Amino acid sequence: MGHMVPGTGDPIVRLLLAVVISDGDIDPDELGVVQRHVATLSGQRLTIAALRHAAERMLEERVSMRQCLGAMPPLDPALSERVFIAAFEVASADGFVLEEEDSVLAQVAACLRMSEAQYRGTISALLEARAP
């Protein structure tokens, strides 16, 4: 994936961390999901400590989801979908998607140029895949 730049300053990493901090909390399970997806998307191994530090700085600096979304370069549709799935899995790492997280996911989908139908369809498919 030539789109990803190593490190916690990468726009995709920051976007996923913005999902982590969207509820004002840094959940270790969510950081683990970010770590796994970053490795899958880019092959880079970021430590949980590095991700936590970056998330804490983003909270301190009151980095908004809008700022993170504004920094996203255009991605091809396949990568966009993978980034959205990663964001969904981060949001649902604690077992459910809160209202704040749903609105964050809607913003992520819009930034990635997914239609409302694509967004809802992807979420439905992800939830179905999880059902026991």
TORPA-966366 format. One line per 5 residues: number of its first residue (from 1); their letters; for each residue x, y, z of N, C-alpha, C. Coordinates in nm, 3 decimals. Example, Ala and Ser with C-alpha at 12.3 -4.5 7.8 and 13.67 -1.06 7.14 Angstrom:
2
1 = as = 1.319 -0.569 0.780 1.230 -0.450 0.780 1.320 -0.330 0.780 ~ 1.285 -0.225 0.708 1.367 -0.106 0.714 1.290 0.003 0.787
END
This chain:
132
1 = mghmv = 0.084 -0.119 0.000 0.000 0.000 0.000 0.088 0.124 0.000 ~ 0.103 0.189 -0.110 0.186 0.306 -0.116 0.125 0.427 -0.048 ~ -0.003 0.418 -0.010 -0.071 0.534 0.047 -0.029 0.563 0.190 ~ 0.021 0.461 0.260 0.044 0.478 0.403 0.186 0.524 0.430 ~ 0.197 0.621 0.519 0.326 0.673 0.562 0.351 0.616 0.701
6 = pgtgd = 0.472 0.568 0.728 0.496 0.509 0.860 0.472 0.609 0.972 ~ 0.428 0.558 1.084 0.418 0.639 1.204 0.279 0.686 1.238 ~ 0.269 0.742 1.359 0.139 0.781 1.412 0.088 0.912 1.351 ~ 0.171 0.980 1.269 0.125 1.102 1.203 0.053 1.074 1.072 ~ 0.053 0.949 1.029 -0.014 0.913 0.904 -0.162 0.947 0.911
11 = pivrl = -0.220 1.004 0.804 -0.362 1.043 0.808 -0.458 0.927 0.842 ~ -0.428 0.807 0.792 -0.518 0.695 0.821 -0.506 0.655 0.969 ~ -0.383 0.653 1.021 -0.363 0.622 1.163 -0.435 0.726 1.249 ~ -0.420 0.853 1.213 -0.484 0.960 1.292 -0.637 0.949 1.283 ~ -0.686 0.913 1.167 -0.831 0.895 1.152 -0.881 0.785 1.245
16 = llavv = -0.810 0.671 1.247 -0.852 0.561 1.334 -0.839 0.601 1.481 ~ -0.735 0.677 1.516 -0.721 0.724 1.654 -0.831 0.823 1.690 ~ -0.876 0.902 1.592 -0.987 0.995 1.617 -1.114 0.918 1.652 ~ -1.132 0.800 1.592 -1.246 0.715 1.627 -1.229 0.666 1.772 ~ -1.105 0.628 1.808 -1.078 0.583 1.945 -1.118 0.690 2.045
21 = isdgd = -1.078 0.815 2.021 -1.101 0.922 2.120 -1.237 0.990 2.106 ~ -1.318 0.945 2.010 -1.446 1.013 1.985 -1.539 1.010 2.106 ~ -1.520 0.911 2.196 -1.605 0.906 2.316 -1.532 0.965 2.436 ~ -1.418 1.032 2.410 -1.344 1.097 2.517 -1.260 1.003 2.601 ~ -1.247 0.879 2.556 -1.180 0.777 2.634 -1.083 0.703 2.542
26 = idpde = -0.972 0.652 2.599 -0.879 0.573 2.519 -0.890 0.429 2.566 ~ -0.961 0.350 2.489 -0.988 0.211 2.525 -0.875 0.121 2.473 ~ -0.812 0.040 2.560 -0.703 -0.046 2.514 -0.745 -0.144 2.405 ~ -0.869 -0.194 2.411 -0.917 -0.285 2.307 -0.921 -0.214 2.171 ~ -0.965 -0.087 2.174 -0.973 -0.010 2.049 -0.833 0.015 1.994
31 = lgvvq = -0.736 0.044 2.082 -0.598 0.063 2.036 -0.545 -0.065 1.973 ~ -0.581 -0.180 2.029 -0.539 -0.309 1.973 -0.593 -0.329 1.833 ~ -0.717 -0.286 1.811 -0.778 -0.298 1.678 -0.706 -0.204 1.580 ~ -0.675 -0.082 1.625 -0.600 0.012 1.540 -0.465 -0.052 1.502 ~ -0.397 -0.106 1.601 -0.265 -0.167 1.577 -0.275 -0.277 1.472
36 = rhvat = -0.376 -0.362 1.485 -0.394 -0.474 1.392 -0.423 -0.424 1.250 ~ -0.512 -0.325 1.238 -0.547 -0.274 1.105 -0.433 -0.199 1.040 ~ -0.357 -0.123 1.118 -0.242 -0.052 1.062 -0.143 -0.154 1.005 ~ -0.121 -0.262 1.079 -0.030 -0.368 1.032 -0.082 -0.429 0.902 ~ -0.213 -0.452 0.895 -0.273 -0.513 0.776 -0.269 -0.417 0.657
41 = lsgqr = -0.301 -0.290 0.681 -0.308 -0.192 0.573 -0.170 -0.153 0.521 ~ -0.070 -0.147 0.611 0.059 -0.091 0.570 0.178 -0.178 0.599 ~ 0.158 -0.284 0.677 0.271 -0.367 0.714 0.353 -0.309 0.829 ~ 0.318 -0.189 0.876 0.398 -0.131 0.985 0.347 -0.176 1.120 ~ 0.439 -0.197 1.210 0.407 -0.243 1.346 0.422 -0.126 1.441
46 = ltiaa = 0.313 -0.066 1.477 0.317 0.042 1.577 0.287 -0.020 1.712 ~ 0.357 0.023 1.816 0.332 -0.032 1.949 0.205 0.031 2.007 ~ 0.144 -0.042 2.100 0.027 0.012 2.171 0.068 0.140 2.243 ~ 0.189 0.141 2.300 0.236 0.261 2.372 0.243 0.383 2.279 ~ 0.293 0.361 2.157 0.302 0.472 2.060 0.163 0.520 2.021
51 = lrhaa = 0.072 0.425 2.000 -0.066 0.462 1.964 -0.134 0.535 2.079 ~ -0.114 0.487 2.203 -0.173 0.553 2.320 -0.120 0.695 2.333 ~ 0.011 0.711 2.316 0.074 0.843 2.328 0.014 0.937 2.223 ~ 0.002 0.889 2.099 -0.055 0.972 1.992 -0.200 1.008 2.023 ~ -0.277 0.912 2.074 -0.418 0.938 2.108 -0.427 1.039 2.222
56 = ermle = -0.340 1.026 2.322 -0.340 1.121 2.434 -0.309 1.262 2.385 ~ -0.210 1.273 2.295 -0.176 1.405 2.239 -0.294 1.463 2.162 ~ -0.362 1.378 2.086 -0.478 1.425 2.009 -0.588 1.474 2.103 ~ -0.609 1.404 2.216 -0.708 1.448 2.315 -0.667 1.581 2.375 ~ -0.540 1.592 2.416 -0.489 1.717 2.476 -0.504 1.834 2.379
61 = ervsm = -0.470 1.809 2.254 -0.475 1.916 2.153 -0.616 1.936 2.099 ~ -0.711 1.860 2.153 -0.851 1.868 2.108 -0.863 1.856 1.955 ~ -0.791 1.760 1.902 -0.795 1.736 1.757 -0.936 1.685 1.724 ~ -1.000 1.749 1.630 -1.137 1.709 1.595 -1.136 1.606 1.482 ~ -1.244 1.533 1.477 -1.262 1.438 1.367 -1.256 1.513 1.234
66 = rqclg = -1.314 1.634 1.232 -1.315 1.713 1.107 -1.172 1.742 1.060 ~ -1.081 1.774 1.155 -0.941 1.800 1.118 -0.878 1.674 1.058 ~ -0.904 1.560 1.121 -0.847 1.434 1.071 -0.902 1.400 0.933 ~ -1.031 1.422 0.916 -1.093 1.391 0.788 -1.041 1.485 0.680 ~ -1.019 1.611 0.717 -0.969 1.710 0.621 -0.829 1.677 0.572
71 = amppl = -0.754 1.602 0.652 -0.616 1.567 0.616 -0.607 1.439 0.532 ~ -0.722 1.373 0.514 -0.721 1.246 0.439 -0.700 1.271 0.290 ~ -0.601 1.204 0.231 -0.587 1.215 0.086 -0.697 1.132 0.019 ~ -0.727 1.159 -0.108 -0.824 1.074 -0.176 -0.770 0.930 -0.182 ~ -0.855 0.834 -0.154 -0.813 0.694 -0.157 -0.892 0.621 -0.264
76 = dpals = -0.835 0.515 -0.316 -0.913 0.438 -0.414 -1.025 0.366 -0.340 ~ -1.133 0.329 -0.412 -1.251 0.272 -0.345 -1.223 0.150 -0.259 ~ -1.134 0.062 -0.303 -1.106 -0.059 -0.226 -1.038 -0.023 -0.093 ~ -0.943 0.070 -0.099 -0.874 0.112 0.024 -0.971 0.188 0.114 ~ -1.056 0.271 0.054 -1.156 0.344 0.133 -1.242 0.248 0.213
81 = ervfi = -1.286 0.141 0.148 -1.371 0.044 0.217 -1.294 -0.023 0.331 ~ -1.167 -0.056 0.307 -1.086 -0.119 0.412 -1.067 -0.025 0.530 ~ -1.046 0.104 0.501 -1.029 0.203 0.609 -1.160 0.217 0.685 ~ -1.274 0.218 0.614 -1.403 0.228 0.682 -1.428 0.107 0.771 ~ -1.397 -0.012 0.721 -1.415 -0.134 0.801 -1.327 -0.127 0.926
86 = aafev = -1.204 -0.078 0.909 -1.115 -0.061 1.024 -1.177 0.035 1.125 ~ -1.232 0.147 1.077 -1.295 0.245 1.167 -1.414 0.183 1.239 ~ -1.494 0.104 1.166 -1.609 0.038 1.228 -1.562 -0.059 1.338 ~ -1.458 -0.136 1.308 -1.410 -0.233 1.406 -1.351 -0.165 1.529 ~ -1.290 -0.048 1.509 -1.240 0.029 1.624 -1.360 0.075 1.708
91 = asadg = -1.461 0.131 1.640 -1.578 0.183 1.711 -1.652 0.074 1.787 ~ -1.650 -0.048 1.733 -1.727 -0.156 1.796 -1.640 -0.251 1.878 ~ -1.514 -0.213 1.903 -1.422 -0.301 1.976 -1.471 -0.332 2.117 ~ -1.547 -0.239 2.175 -1.598 -0.262 2.311 -1.730 -0.338 2.309 ~ -1.768 -0.390 2.193 -1.886 -0.475 2.185 -2.009 -0.409 2.127
96 = fvlee = -2.008 -0.276 2.118 -2.125 -0.207 2.061 -2.082 -0.073 2.005 ~ -2.168 -0.014 1.922 -2.139 0.117 1.863 -2.231 0.219 1.930 ~ -2.170 0.313 2.000 -2.248 0.418 2.066 -2.295 0.520 1.964 ~ -2.393 0.604 2.005 -2.444 0.705 1.912 -2.334 0.797 1.860 ~ -2.243 0.840 1.952 -2.134 0.929 1.909 -2.051 0.858 1.803
101 = edsvl = -2.027 0.728 1.826 -1.944 0.654 1.732 -2.016 0.635 1.598 ~ -2.149 0.619 1.602 -2.224 0.605 1.477 -2.213 0.734 1.396 ~ -2.221 0.849 1.464 -2.212 0.975 1.390 -2.070 0.994 1.336 ~ -1.970 0.948 1.411 -1.831 0.954 1.365 -1.815 0.865 1.241 ~ -1.873 0.746 1.245 -1.863 0.655 1.130 -1.932 0.715 1.007
106 = aqvaa = -2.043 0.784 1.028 -2.111 0.850 0.915 -2.019 0.957 0.854 ~ -1.948 1.031 0.940 -1.854 1.133 0.891 -1.738 1.068 0.815 ~ -1.687 0.957 0.868 -1.578 0.885 0.802 -1.624 0.839 0.663 ~ -1.744 0.782 0.658 -1.798 0.733 0.530 -1.810 0.846 0.429 ~ -1.859 0.961 0.476 -1.875 1.076 0.386 -1.738 1.123 0.334
111 = clrms = -1.640 1.128 0.423 -1.505 1.170 0.384 -1.446 1.073 0.281 ~ -1.475 0.944 0.299 -1.423 0.843 0.207 -1.508 0.833 0.081 ~ -1.602 0.926 0.067 -1.689 0.935 -0.050 -1.776 0.811 -0.069 ~ -1.820 0.755 0.044 -1.915 0.643 0.036 -2.055 0.704 0.038 ~ -2.145 0.649 -0.040 -2.283 0.698 -0.037 -2.349 0.649 0.091
116 = eaqyr = -2.461 0.710 0.127 -2.538 0.667 0.245 -2.573 0.518 0.233 ~ -2.613 0.478 0.111 -2.651 0.338 0.090 -2.531 0.244 0.110 ~ -2.416 0.284 0.056 -2.294 0.204 0.075 -2.260 0.193 0.223 ~ -2.270 0.308 0.292 -2.239 0.315 0.435 -2.327 0.218 0.514 ~ -2.459 0.232 0.494 -2.554 0.145 0.567 -2.535 -0.001 0.528
121 = gtisa = -2.513 -0.026 0.399 -2.495 -0.163 0.350 -2.371 -0.228 0.411 ~ -2.263 -0.152 0.416 -2.139 -0.205 0.473 -2.158 -0.235 0.621 ~ -2.222 -0.142 0.693 -2.245 -0.164 0.837 -2.335 -0.286 0.859 ~ -2.440 -0.298 0.780 -2.529 -0.415 0.794 -2.452 -0.544 0.773 ~ -2.370 -0.547 0.667 -2.292 -0.667 0.637 -2.195 -0.699 0.752
126 = llear = -2.133 -0.595 0.808 -2.038 -0.615 0.919 -2.110 -0.667 1.043 ~ -2.228 -0.612 1.070 -2.304 -0.656 1.188 -2.353 -0.799 1.167 ~ -2.396 -0.830 1.046 -2.443 -0.966 1.017 -2.330 -1.067 1.035 ~ -2.211 -1.030 0.987 -2.095 -1.120 0.997 -2.062 -1.150 1.143 ~ -2.098 -1.055 1.231 -2.069 -1.072 1.373 -2.173 -1.155 1.447
131 = ap = -2.293 -1.157 1.391 -2.402 -1.225 1.462 -2.364 -1.371 1.485 ~ -2.397 -1.422 1.605 -2.360 -1.561 1.638 -2.433 -1.662 1.551
END
